[in-house]
Amino acid sequence: MKKKKRKKEKLVYKKARSVFFLILIVLIIIFIINTVGNNNSIQTSTIPDKLVNSIDLTNYANVDRYIVYGTHFNLEGTLNIKENVQLKEVEIVAKNSDEDEIIIDTEYTYNDNLLAFTTIEEINKGLNLEELQLNNYYLLLKLQLMNNETKYYSLRNNTEYGDINYYTLTRNGKNNNINIGFKQKDDISFLELSVKEVNELPNDVYDVVIDPGHGGADGGAVSGNHVEAEIVLESAYELKKQLEEIRFKGNCYKRRE
């Protein structure tokens, strides 16, 4: 009888242990899924309280599109204005932690209390990321009213876009990384640009194509012993060498004749 009882107890113990490990595995899987799923969630903003206090917290602007084209950042969106106002000027501005203000050229329309704004009207316009100093910047919608009142509104992400990581061009052997993303503080959404210096670039930051003109049957212009195709090919190899010296990695593919 004692042996049967011990066997039964061992069996119950094994089942309990199996159930425990099964539950543990399920909990670990749930934790991993939540962790991965939260990678694109809004993180906490480091915006100074002084800047928060300057913002109209009764409303916010929706960002419907934001992009980096070349070296410039641009966005567009809308703001539902609750009361009738007379607008004098509408601007997207970037304020840093010292409250210095960078004004971005902004086009807008205002009809039936709906303000639509955009900085994406022209190529190579907008916020020049190459000129930003090391700091944190916060993009705000700035309204100047006819009664000389000024209002600032925070920006909320109304898209499915995630963070953008931009790396500046190499100058004096240095690069800046600019993380562009929506952050949150006290349930208020902010569009934050964090500019930091980095010591090493990822391998996939830039794609540079060097395509020397002419070659094969078409040698281009010829003057004495000087052939255009040979000159531009030598220049292309020299450019490749210089790019590699400033940490560009590359391969050389010969064009088909």
C-alpha positions in Angstrom: 0.0 0.0 0.0 2.8 2.4 0.9 4.5 1.7 -2.5 1.3 2.5 -4.4 0.9 5.7 -2.4 4.4 6.8 -3.1 4.0 6.1 -6.8 0.8 8.1 -6.8 2.5 11.0 -5.0 5.3 10.9 -7.5 2.9 10.9 -10.4 1.0 13.9 -9.0 4.3 15.7 -8.4 5.4 15.1 -12.0 2.1 16.3 -13.3 2.3 19.4 -11.1 5.8 20.1 -12.2 4.9 19.7 -15.9 2.0 22.1 -15.5 4.2 24.6 -13.7 6.8 24.5 -16.5 4.1 24.8 -19.1 2.7 27.9 -17.4 6.2 29.3 -17.1 6.9 28.8 -20.8 3.6 30.4 -21.7 4.4 33.4 -19.5 7.8 33.8 -21.1 6.3 33.7 -24.6 3.7 36.4 -23.6 6.5 38.5 -22.2 8.6 38.2 -25.4 5.6 39.0 -27.6 4.7 42.1 -25.5 8.3 43.3 -25.5 8.6 43.0 -29.2 5.2 44.5 -29.8 6.1 47.5 -27.6 9.2 48.4 -29.6 7.2 50.8 -31.7 5.2 52.2 -28.8 5.5 55.8 -27.7 8.4 56.3 -25.3 8.7 58.9 -22.5 9.6 62.3 -23.7 12.4 64.3 -22.1 10.8 67.7 -22.9 11.5 70.3 -20.2 8.5 71.3 -18.0 9.1 74.9 -19.1 8.3 74.0 -22.7 5.3 71.9 -21.6 3.9 74.9 -19.8 4.1 77.0 -22.9 1.8 74.6 -24.9 -2.0 74.8 -25.2 -2.9 71.5 -23.6 -6.6 71.8 -24.5 -6.0 70.6 -28.0 -3.3 69.0 -30.2 -2.5 68.7 -33.9 -2.6 65.5 -35.8 0.4 64.6 -38.0 -0.9 62.7 -41.1 2.4 62.3 -42.8 6.1 62.8 -42.0 9.2 62.0 -44.2 12.9 62.6 -44.6 13.8 63.5 -48.1 17.5 64.0 -48.7 18.7 66.0 -45.8 15.4 67.6 -44.8 12.5 66.5 -42.5 9.0 67.4 -43.4 5.4 66.8 -42.2 1.8 67.6 -42.8 -1.3 67.4 -40.7 -4.4 69.1 -39.3 -5.7 70.9 -36.3 -9.4 71.2 -35.3 -9.7 74.7 -33.8 -12.5 74.7 -31.3 -13.2 78.4 -31.3 -13.3 80.9 -34.2 -10.0 82.7 -34.5 -8.3 85.0 -37.0 -5.0 83.6 -38.0 -2.0 85.9 -38.8 0.6 83.2 -39.3 1.0 79.4 -39.0 4.4 77.8 -38.6 5.9 74.5 -37.6 8.8 75.3 -35.2 11.5 73.2 -33.7 12.4 74.2 -30.1 15.4 72.9 -28.2 15.8 72.5 -24.5 17.2 76.0 -24.3 13.9 77.2 -26.0 15.8 78.4 -29.1 13.4 78.3 -32.0 13.9 77.1 -35.6 11.1 78.2 -37.9 10.2 75.9 -40.8 8.4 77.3 -43.8 4.8 76.2 -43.6 1.9 76.4 -46.0 -1.7 76.2 -44.6 -5.4 76.5 -45.3 -8.1 77.3 -42.8 -11.7 76.5 -43.5 -14.6 75.7 -41.1 -12.3 75.7 -38.1 -10.1 73.0 -39.7 -6.5 74.1 -40.1 -4.5 72.0 -42.6 -0.7 72.6 -42.6 2.2 71.2 -44.6 6.0 71.8 -45.0 6.2 69.4 -47.9 5.6 71.9 -50.7 9.1 72.0 -52.2 12.1 69.6 -52.5 15.1 70.4 -50.2 12.9 72.6 -48.0 11.8 71.9 -44.4 14.0 71.2 -41.4 17.6 70.8 -42.4 18.9 67.9 -40.3 22.5 68.5 -41.3 22.4 71.9 -39.5 21.1 70.7 -36.1 23.4 71.0 -33.2 23.7 68.3 -30.4 20.5 68.7 -28.5 16.9 67.6 -28.2 14.4 69.4 -30.4 10.6 69.4 -30.1 8.4 70.1 -33.1 5.3 72.2 -32.3 2.6 73.9 -34.3 2.8 77.7 -33.7 -0.2 79.9 -34.3 0.0 83.7 -34.3 -3.4 85.3 -34.1 -4.5 88.7 -35.3 -4.9 89.9 -31.6 -1.1 89.3 -31.2 -1.7 86.2 -29.1 0.6 83.2 -29.8 -0.3 79.6 -29.2 1.7 76.4 -29.4 0.3 72.9 -29.9 1.9 69.6 -29.5 1.9 67.0 -32.4 0.3 63.6 -32.2 1.1 60.7 -34.6 -2.0 60.0 -36.8 -0.1 57.5 -39.0 1.3 54.0 -38.8 4.9 55.3 -39.2 7.5 54.5 -36.6 10.7 56.2 -35.6 13.2 57.5 -38.2 16.9 57.2 -37.7 18.9 59.7 -39.7 22.7 59.9 -39.9 24.4 63.1 -41.0 27.1 63.1 -43.7 30.6 62.6 -42.4 32.4 65.8 -41.6 35.9 65.8 -40.0 35.5 62.1 -39.3 32.3 62.7 -37.3 28.6 61.9 -37.6 25.5 62.7 -35.8 22.6 60.3 -35.3 19.1 61.9 -35.2 16.3 59.9 -33.8 12.9 61.3 -34.9 9.9 59.9 -33.1 6.8 60.6 -31.1 7.3 60.5 -27.4 4.9 61.1 -24.5 4.9 63.0 -21.2 2.0 63.1 -18.8 -0.3 61.7 -21.5 0.8 64.5 -23.9 2.3 63.5 -27.3 5.4 65.2 -28.6 7.4 64.9 -31.8 11.0 64.8 -30.6 14.3 64.9 -32.5 17.3 63.7 -30.4 20.6 64.6 -31.9 23.7 62.7 -30.6 27.2 62.2 -31.9 28.2 58.6 -32.9 31.6 57.0 -33.2 30.7 54.5 -35.8 28.2 54.3 -38.6 26.1 51.2 -39.4 27.0 49.5 -42.6 23.7 50.2 -44.3 23.4 54.0 -43.8 24.4 55.2 -47.2 24.2 53.8 -50.7 26.6 55.5 -53.0 26.7 54.7 -56.7 29.7 56.0 -58.8 28.9 55.7 -62.5 31.7 57.0 -64.8 30.4 58.2 -68.1 31.4 56.6 -71.5 33.4 53.5 -72.1 33.4 50.6 -74.5 32.6 51.7 -78.0 31.8 55.3 -76.9 35.0 56.7 -75.4 33.6 60.2 -75.2 35.7 63.3 -76.1 39.3 62.8 -77.2 42.1 65.3 -77.1 45.5 64.1 -78.1 46.3 61.2 -75.8 43.5 62.2 -73.4 40.3 60.1 -73.6 37.3 61.1 -71.6 36.3 57.5 -70.6 39.7 56.9 -69.1 39.8 60.1 -67.2 36.4 59.7 -65.6 37.2 56.0 -64.8 40.4 57.1 -63.0 38.4 59.8 -61.2 35.8 57.2 -60.1 38.4 54.9 -58.6 40.0 57.9 -56.8 36.5 58.9 -55.4 35.9 55.3 -54.3 39.2 55.3 -52.5 38.5 58.6 -50.7 35.0 57.5 -49.7 36.5 54.3 -48.1 39.0 56.4 -46.2 36.1 58.2 -44.5 34.6 54.8 -43.5 32.4 54.1 -46.6 32.6 50.4 -47.5 32.1 49.4 -51.1 32.4 47.0 -53.9 33.5 47.6 -57.5 31.3 46.3 -60.3 32.4 46.7 -63.8 29.7 47.9 -66.2 28.8 45.6 -69.1 30.3 46.8 -72.4 
